[in-house]
Amino acid sequence: MTRLLLVDDHPVVRAGYQRLLELGGGWRVVAQAASVDEALDLHREHQPELTITDLGLPGRGGLELLRQLLERDAGARVLVFSMHEGEALVRRAFAMGAGGYVTKSSAPEELLDAVARVMAGRRHLCTSLPAHWLQSRHGDPDGLASLTDREFEVFRLLARGLTPADCAGALHLSAKTVSNLQTQIRDKLGLASTAAMAHLALRRGVLDAEFSLGL
């Protein structure tokens, strides 16, 4: 029986996913986590065959979890199940090694199908999203693809309004490292302020509209 790890910061949501996956798919949820650190600890302890994670986790976020899991084990299988539907974020997740990407607005059957496909060694992109997002990038007008995985995660946090000090704490980095990354991000994207980062992130679907307040 396939063993799963669920990662989402809402307990009620996790409980619903567990019921769906165990009753609808016949798989076994061996652990649940609400944060990146908790997920890493539980993954080490339980060695699940597939991790299903949200991206909107507190602190470092789901992309950082994806990066660390695959850095630790190149064969780890990860399925993203997120409310985010932006092209830049979807492509980034696949580029970092995600086996599948399903939006939370999808029908329950799509999540079950995605788990089956990823466990069979195939990639799965939510059917509501353009199929060509699974293919190589044909253009990058905003330069987001030029960011490294670490730069992209710092970009997301800064765009959400976190200070460099907040980013350093969330990502377990030094303030100097975050400051250098911030400079590199601005140079690569040609942006002069965090407000400009937020506007770009919203336009490319990297952030939710809720973060547009006050911009």
N, C-alpha and C positions, 0 to 999 in steps of 0.2 A: 504494500500500500504506500503510495507516494506521500512523503512527509513534508508539510508546508510550514513556513514561518510567515505570520501576518504582521505587517508594520503599519500602524496608523495611530494617530494620537487621540482618536475618539473611541472609547471602549464600546459604545453601543454599535458603532459602525463595524468594529472588528467582530463583535458577536454575530452580527448579521452575515458578514462574509463567511465566518466559520460555519454557520448553519448551511449556507448555500453550498459551500465547497464540500462539506462532509456528506450532506444529504443528496445534493444534486450531482456531485462528481465522484463521490466515493473515496475522496482523499482524506488524509488525517492532518489536522492542524496540531502540531506538536508544541508550538509556543506563539505568544503574541507579544509585541513590543510597541512602545509609544514614542521612542526616540532612537536616534542613531546609536548612541552608546549602548542602550539596552538591547537593541537589535544585534549589534556586534557581539555582545556577550552571549546572547541566547543562540546566535548562529554558531559560535564556537562550541557551546555546550551541547546543542542538539543536532548539529550537522544536517539541517534540512536539505531536501533535494531541490526545493524551489523556495525562493523568498518573494513574497508579493508585497510591494511597498508603495505607499503614497509618496508624493514628492514634497508636500507641504508639512513637513515635520518641524517641530520646534528646534531652534538652534541651527545646526549644520544642514539639515534638509536631506531629502531622499537621494539627490544626486551624489552627495558626499558618501552616503551609505553604499550606493552602487559602486562608487570608485573604490572604497575601502574593501568591500567584499571581493571584488575582482582582483584587487591588488594582492589580497591574502590568498585567494584561490581562483586561478584563471578559469577553472571549470565550473564555478558557481553559476547557477541559473537564477536570474532575477526578472520578474515581471512587474512593470510599473502599472499601477492602477490609480489614476489621478484625475482631479477635476480640470487640470490644465490641458488645453487643446491647441496651444500655439505651436506653429511649425518649428521654431527655433528650439524649443524645449524638447519636443518629440525627437527631432534629429539628434540633438545632443545626447539624449538618453540612449539612443541606438548606437551612436558613435562611441559611447563609453562602455558599451557591451550589454545593454539590456536585451533580453530575449523577446520581449513583447511590451506593447503599450496599449492599454485599454482605458478609456475615459469612464468616469463614474456616471455619466449620463447614458451609458450603454445598457442594453437589456442584460439581465442576469446570465442568459445563455452565452453571451459573448465572453464573459469572464471564464466560464467553464471551458469554452472552446479554446481560449487563449492559453489556459493552463495546459490543456492536452497537447496543443501544438508546440509550446515551448518545451514541455517534457519529452516530446518526440524529436527535439533537436531542430525545430523550425522556428522562424521568427513570426510574430503576429502583430499586425497593426490594426487597431480598431477600425471596423468597416465604415464608420462615420467620417473617418479622416482620409484625405487623398492618398491613394496607394503609392504614388511616386515619392512620398516622403520616406519610403524605405530604400529608395535608390540613392545613388551618389548625388551630392549637391550640384546643381547647375548654376547657381549664382549665390552671392552673398553680399547684397548691396549695403548692408549695415556693418559688415565686418565681424559679426558675432562668431562665425566659424573660426576666425583667427585666434580666438581666446583659447588658452589652455583650459583643461578641466578645472584647475584650481582658480584661475582667473575668472572663469564663468560663474563659479559659485560665489566668489567675492562680489562680482558684478551684481548678481541677484540680491545679495544681502544689502549692498549699498543702495541699490535701486529701491528696496523696500523701506529705506530710511534709517538703517542701522549705521551707527558711527563706525569709523575704522577700529576704535577700541572694542565696540560690540562685536565686530566681525572677528577680531583677534581672539576674543573669548569664546565665541561660538565655534570657531574652526580650530581652536587650540594652536594658534600661531602667535608669533611675537608681533608687537605693534609695528616694528620696523618692517617685517615681512609684508604685512598688510598694506603699509604705506607704499612700499615698492610695487606691490601688485596693483594698487589703485592707480599709480602713475602709469604703469604699463597698459592698463585697461584704457585709460583716457587717451594715451598715445595711439593705441591700435584702433580705437573707435572714433577718434577725433572729437571727443566730448570734453567740455570744460567744467561740468558740474555734476553733482549727484542728481539734481533735478532733470538734467538732460538724460542721464542714465535711466531714470524712472520713466520718462516719456518713451524712450526707445524700448524699454522692457515691456511696457504696456502695449505699444504698437505691435511688437512681435509676439505677443502672447506669452511672455515669460512670467509676467505677474498678472494677478487678477485685477479687475476694475476697481476693487475696493481700495487699492493703493493709490488711485488717481485723486482721491480727496485731498484738497489743499495744493495741488500742483497748478 
